[in-house]
Amino acid sequence: MSTILIEIILIIALVILNGYFSLSEIALLSVKKSRLRHLSKQGNKKAQDALFLTRKSPEMLSTIQIGITMIGIFAGAFGGATVAEHMEQWLAKFSMISAYSEPISVAIVVVTITFLSLVVGELVPKQIALSNPEKLSLRVAGPVKMIMKITTPAVKLLSASTSFFLKLLHIKPASEQIVTEEEIKLLIAEGAESGVFERAEQKMVESIFHLGNRPIKDFMTPGKEVVWLDINDTLSVIKEKITGSDRSVFPVCDGHIDRNIGAIETKDVLTHLFDSGLVHMNLKSLVQPVMRIDADVPSLVAIERLKRSSISIVLITEKTSSKVVGIISFHDMLEAIVGEFKGGL
């Protein structure tokens, strides 16, 4: 194999290696850290290496820049000192341009190497990295980490120098960005437009965010719409109220909704009815205590209290008094997320 061919192959190899470093840089910078953390917790060694590099981004960038710079130096040296010399000798054979063979050969070599470096060594690898950063970051993490260890002294010097100049310019190093609620909404909206998510899923997610930002009174069943049982009512009246409602839990009061004594579940009524019969029905024995919360309490706080309640409703009261202004149940919270049900729960 001729010397010129070996030199050309070597230059092409250097350009491809430059592309590898460019690909590694973009893949590691654009990969989602949350995804790497998830894979790391599952014991994925490549993900652990990639996560380590993303957390050490100044050192990682210094390592890659050292590689790219060294490749550029070697490619320029081989191109200018060897390939250009061979091309000059070949161009000198043409009498019309023999006097300018040296600058022409240098220009051709420089333009060719620059073109290859830009396309093969930069643009194409970066586009490839952006197309699948997770997969590629896992592949390049190991080699880049190993190179970073080998070049540790130079990397530390470059990182320290970079930090020094950033301080001179009063620029703070970039910190890990926190994903905001608005960004999540935008991502969900983009996913719905591209078909990744259903429109119904988008609405549910937006409803959940909407739910967390508002007081519980915005989602409660108002007091005037609450079906409640009077402990003094006859069994026939109670039966009519229960069978005529789509709810499965009812507040029990003594003459007025503000004089609440608890709540009952229809399943307990049915169980008691099957066991003891209608004649021996004792409504008071089925009553369970009900929690009370202020109408201005945030919805998420109210949900947590509802989860701890022994029965699946909570009374909503005015802040300045014990007046009952409504109730909240899992039925209400679910409707706030998925929309109103035609049937009951």
C-alpha positions as CSV (number, residue, x, y, z in Angstrom):
1,M,0.0,0.0,0.0
2,S,1.4,3.4,-1.0
3,T,2.3,6.0,1.6
4,I,-0.2,8.5,0.3
5,L,-3.1,6.0,0.6
6,I,-2.1,5.2,4.2
7,E,-2.0,8.9,5.0
8,I,-5.5,9.5,3.4
9,I,-6.9,6.5,5.4
10,L,-5.4,7.9,8.6
11,I,-6.9,11.3,8.0
12,I,-10.4,9.8,7.3
13,A,-10.0,7.7,10.5
14,L,-9.2,10.9,12.5
15,V,-12.3,12.6,11.1
16,I,-14.5,9.7,12.0
17,L,-12.9,9.7,15.5
18,N,-13.7,13.4,15.7
19,G,-17.3,12.5,14.8
20,Y,-17.4,10.0,17.7
21,F,-16.4,12.7,20.2
22,S,-19.0,15.1,18.7
23,L,-21.7,12.4,18.9
24,S,-20.7,11.6,22.5
25,E,-20.9,15.3,23.5
26,I,-24.4,15.9,22.2
27,A,-25.7,12.5,23.4
28,L,-24.5,13.1,26.9
29,L,-25.7,16.7,27.0
30,S,-29.2,16.0,25.6
31,V,-30.1,12.8,27.3
32,K,-32.8,13.0,30.1
33,K,-31.2,12.6,33.5
34,S,-34.5,11.4,34.9
35,R,-34.3,8.4,32.5
36,L,-30.7,7.7,33.4
37,R,-31.6,7.8,37.1
38,H,-34.4,5.3,36.5
39,L,-32.1,2.9,34.6
40,S,-29.3,3.3,37.2
41,K,-31.7,2.3,40.0
42,Q,-32.4,-0.9,38.0
43,G,-28.7,-1.7,38.1
44,N,-27.8,-0.6,34.5
45,K,-24.0,-0.1,34.6
46,K,-23.9,1.9,31.4
47,A,-26.6,4.2,32.7
48,Q,-24.6,4.7,35.9
49,D,-21.6,5.7,33.8
50,A,-23.6,8.1,31.7
51,L,-25.2,9.7,34.8
52,F,-21.8,10.1,36.3
53,L,-20.6,12.0,33.2
54,T,-23.7,14.2,33.1
55,R,-23.1,15.2,36.7
56,K,-19.4,15.9,35.9
57,S,-20.3,17.9,32.7
58,P,-17.3,20.4,33.0
59,E,-14.8,17.5,33.2
60,M,-16.7,15.5,30.5
61,L,-16.7,18.5,28.1
62,S,-13.0,19.1,28.8
63,T,-12.2,15.5,28.0
64,I,-14.1,15.6,24.7
65,Q,-12.6,18.9,23.8
66,I,-9.1,17.6,24.4
67,G,-9.9,14.7,22.0
68,I,-11.4,16.9,19.3
69,T,-8.4,19.4,19.6
70,M,-5.8,16.7,19.4
71,I,-7.6,15.1,16.4
72,G,-7.7,18.5,14.6
73,I,-4.0,19.0,15.2
74,F,-3.0,15.6,13.9
75,A,-5.4,15.8,10.9
76,G,-4.0,19.3,10.0
77,A,-0.4,18.0,10.4
78,F,-0.9,15.0,8.2
79,G,-2.9,17.0,5.7
80,G,-0.5,19.9,5.4
81,A,2.8,18.2,5.8
82,T,2.2,15.0,3.9
83,V,-0.9,14.8,1.6
84,A,-0.4,18.4,0.4
85,E,3.2,17.6,-0.5
86,H,2.2,14.6,-2.6
87,M,-0.5,16.6,-4.3
88,E,2.0,19.4,-5.0
89,Q,4.3,17.0,-6.7
90,W,1.4,15.7,-8.8
91,L,0.2,19.2,-9.8
92,A,3.7,20.3,-10.7
93,K,3.5,18.0,-13.7
94,F,1.0,20.3,-15.3
95,S,3.0,23.2,-16.8
96,M,0.1,25.6,-16.7
97,I,-0.3,25.5,-12.9
98,S,3.2,24.2,-11.9
99,A,4.2,27.6,-10.6
100,Y,1.2,27.6,-8.2
101,S,1.2,23.9,-7.3
102,E,2.0,24.5,-3.7
103,P,-0.8,27.0,-2.7
104,I,-3.3,25.1,-4.9
105,S,-2.4,21.8,-3.2
106,V,-2.6,23.3,0.3
107,A,-6.0,24.9,-0.6
108,I,-7.4,21.6,-1.9
109,V,-6.3,19.7,1.1
110,V,-7.5,22.3,3.6
111,V,-11.0,22.6,1.9
112,T,-11.4,18.8,1.7
113,I,-10.4,18.2,5.3
114,T,-12.5,21.1,6.5
115,F,-15.5,19.8,4.6
116,L,-15.1,16.2,5.9
117,S,-14.5,17.5,9.4
118,L,-17.7,19.6,9.3
119,V,-20.0,17.0,7.7
120,V,-18.6,13.7,8.9
121,G,-16.9,15.0,12.0
122,E,-19.5,17.3,13.3
123,L,-22.9,17.8,11.7
124,V,-23.9,14.2,10.9
125,P,-22.8,12.8,14.3
126,K,-24.6,15.5,16.2
127,Q,-27.8,14.9,14.3
128,I,-27.5,11.2,15.0
129,A,-27.0,11.9,18.7
130,L,-30.0,14.1,18.9
131,S,-32.2,11.5,17.2
132,N,-31.6,8.9,20.0
133,P,-29.6,10.5,22.9
134,E,-30.5,7.8,25.5
135,K,-29.4,4.8,23.5
136,L,-26.2,6.5,22.2
137,S,-25.3,8.0,25.6
138,L,-25.3,4.5,27.1
139,R,-23.0,3.3,24.4
140,V,-20.4,6.1,24.6
141,A,-20.4,6.5,28.4
142,G,-17.9,3.8,29.1
143,P,-15.2,4.8,26.6
144,V,-15.6,8.5,27.5
145,K,-15.3,7.8,31.2
146,M,-12.1,5.8,30.6
147,I,-10.6,8.6,28.5
148,M,-11.5,11.1,31.2
149,K,-9.6,9.0,33.8
150,I,-6.6,8.8,31.5
151,T,-6.6,12.5,30.8
152,T,-7.4,13.5,34.4
153,P,-4.4,16.0,34.9
154,A,-5.2,17.9,31.7
155,V,-9.0,17.7,32.4
156,K,-8.5,19.2,35.9
157,L,-6.3,22.0,34.5
158,L,-8.9,22.9,31.8
159,S,-11.8,22.7,34.2
160,A,-10.0,24.9,36.8
161,S,-9.1,27.4,34.0
162,T,-12.7,27.4,32.7
163,S,-14.1,28.0,36.2
164,F,-11.5,30.8,36.7
165,F,-12.6,32.7,33.6
166,L,-16.3,32.1,34.4
167,K,-15.7,33.8,37.7
168,L,-14.0,36.7,36.1
169,L,-17.0,37.1,33.8
170,H,-19.4,36.7,36.8
171,I,-21.1,33.8,35.2
172,K,-22.4,31.0,37.4
173,P,-22.0,27.4,36.2
174,A,-25.2,25.9,34.8
175,S,-27.1,23.9,37.4
176,E,-29.5,21.1,36.8
177,Q,-32.8,22.6,35.7
178,I,-36.1,21.7,37.5
179,V,-39.0,20.7,35.3
180,T,-41.9,23.1,35.9
181,E,-45.6,22.5,35.7
182,E,-45.9,24.6,32.5
183,E,-43.2,22.6,30.8
184,I,-44.9,19.3,31.6
185,K,-48.2,20.7,30.2
186,L,-46.4,21.8,27.0
187,L,-44.8,18.3,26.7
188,I,-48.2,16.6,27.2
189,A,-49.8,19.0,24.6
190,E,-47.0,18.3,22.1
191,G,-47.4,14.6,22.8
192,A,-51.2,14.8,22.1
193,E,-50.6,16.7,18.9
194,S,-48.1,14.0,17.7
195,G,-50.4,11.1,18.7
196,V,-48.2,9.9,21.6
197,F,-51.0,10.7,24.1
198,E,-54.7,10.6,23.7
199,R,-56.6,13.9,24.1
200,A,-58.5,12.4,27.0
201,E,-55.1,11.7,28.7
202,Q,-54.0,15.3,28.2
203,K,-57.3,16.6,29.7
204,M,-56.8,14.3,32.8
205,V,-53.2,15.5,33.4
206,E,-54.3,19.2,33.1
207,S,-57.2,18.5,35.4
208,I,-54.8,17.0,38.0
209,F,-52.7,20.2,37.9
210,H,-55.8,22.3,38.0
211,L,-57.0,20.3,41.0
212,G,-53.8,20.9,43.0
213,N,-53.9,24.7,42.7
214,R,-57.5,25.3,44.0
215,P,-59.3,25.0,47.3
216,I,-61.5,22.1,48.0
217,K,-64.7,24.2,48.0
218,D,-64.3,24.5,44.2
219,F,-64.9,20.7,43.8
220,M,-67.3,19.9,46.6
221,T,-71.0,19.0,46.3
222,P,-72.7,22.2,47.7
223,G,-74.8,21.8,50.8
224,K,-78.1,22.5,49.0
225,E,-77.4,19.5,46.7
226,V,-76.3,17.1,49.4
227,V,-78.7,14.2,50.0
228,W,-78.6,13.6,53.8
229,L,-80.5,11.4,56.1
230,D,-82.4,12.7,59.2
231,I,-82.0,10.4,62.1
232,N,-85.6,11.2,63.0
233,D,-87.0,10.1,59.6
234,T,-89.0,7.0,59.2
235,L,-87.4,4.0,57.5
236,S,-89.6,4.5,54.5
237,V,-88.4,8.1,54.0
238,I,-84.8,6.9,54.5
239,K,-85.3,4.1,52.0
240,E,-86.7,6.6,49.5
241,K,-83.7,8.9,49.8
242,I,-81.2,6.1,49.5
243,T,-82.8,4.5,46.5
244,G,-83.4,7.8,44.8
245,S,-79.8,8.9,45.0
246,D,-76.7,7.9,43.0
247,R,-74.4,8.1,46.0
248,S,-73.3,5.3,48.2
249,V,-72.5,7.3,51.4
250,F,-74.9,9.7,53.1
251,P,-74.4,12.2,55.9
252,V,-76.7,11.6,58.9
253,C,-78.0,14.6,60.7
254,D,-80.3,15.5,63.5
255,G,-83.0,17.7,61.9
256,H,-80.5,20.0,60.0
257,I,-77.4,19.4,57.9
258,D,-75.4,21.6,60.3
259,R,-76.2,19.2,63.2
260,N,-74.3,16.3,61.7
261,I,-73.8,13.1,63.8
262,G,-71.8,11.1,61.2
263,A,-72.5,9.2,57.9
264,I,-73.6,5.7,56.8
265,E,-72.7,3.6,53.8
266,T,-75.5,1.8,51.8
267,K,-73.6,-1.4,52.0
268,D,-73.8,-1.3,55.8
269,V,-77.5,-0.7,55.5
270,L,-78.0,-3.6,53.2
271,T,-75.9,-5.9,55.3
272,H,-77.9,-5.0,58.4
273,L,-81.1,-5.4,56.5
274,F,-80.2,-8.9,55.3
275,D,-79.0,-9.9,58.8
276,S,-81.7,-8.4,61.0
277,G,-84.6,-7.4,58.7
278,L,-86.4,-4.1,58.3
279,V,-88.3,-4.4,61.6
280,H,-85.1,-4.4,63.6
281,M,-83.3,-1.7,61.6
282,N,-81.3,0.5,63.9
283,L,-79.9,3.4,61.9
284,K,-77.8,4.9,64.8
285,S,-75.8,1.7,65.1
286,L,-74.6,2.1,61.5
287,V,-73.4,5.7,61.8
288,Q,-69.7,6.3,61.4
289,P,-67.8,9.5,62.5
290,V,-67.2,12.1,59.7
291,M,-64.2,14.3,59.4
292,R,-64.6,18.1,58.9
293,I,-62.3,20.4,57.0
294,D,-62.3,24.1,56.1
295,A,-63.6,25.1,52.7
296,D,-60.4,27.0,51.9
297,V,-58.1,24.0,52.5
298,P,-56.1,23.1,49.3
299,S,-57.6,20.2,47.4
300,L,-54.5,18.0,47.7
301,V,-54.5,18.4,51.5
302,A,-58.2,17.6,51.6
303,I,-57.6,14.4,49.5
304,E,-55.0,13.3,52.0
305,R,-57.4,13.7,54.8
306,L,-60.1,12.0,52.9
307,K,-57.8,9.0,52.4
308,R,-57.3,8.8,56.2
309,S,-61.0,9.0,56.9
310,S,-62.9,5.8,58.0
311,I,-65.7,6.7,55.6
312,S,-65.4,8.1,52.0
313,I,-66.8,11.6,52.6
314,V,-65.7,14.7,54.4
315,L,-67.9,17.6,55.6
316,I,-66.8,21.0,54.3
317,T,-67.4,23.8,56.7
318,E,-67.1,27.6,56.8
319,K,-63.8,28.9,58.3
320,T,-65.5,31.2,60.8
321,S,-68.3,28.8,61.9
322,S,-69.2,25.2,62.0
323,K,-71.8,25.7,59.3
324,V,-71.7,22.8,56.7
325,V,-71.4,24.3,53.2
326,G,-71.0,21.0,51.4
327,I,-69.3,17.6,51.2
328,I,-66.4,16.1,49.3
329,S,-66.1,12.4,48.3
330,F,-63.9,10.3,46.1
331,H,-66.7,10.5,43.6
332,D,-66.3,14.3,43.5
333,M,-62.5,14.1,43.2
334,L,-62.7,11.6,40.4
335,E,-65.3,13.7,38.5
336,A,-62.9,16.7,38.8
337,I,-60.2,14.6,36.9
338,V,-62.1,12.6,34.4
339,G,-65.4,14.6,34.0
340,E,-68.9,14.1,35.2
341,F,-70.4,10.6,35.4
342,K,-73.9,9.9,34.1
343,G,-74.3,7.0,36.5
344,G,-73.5,6.9,40.2
345,L,-70.7,5.6,42.4
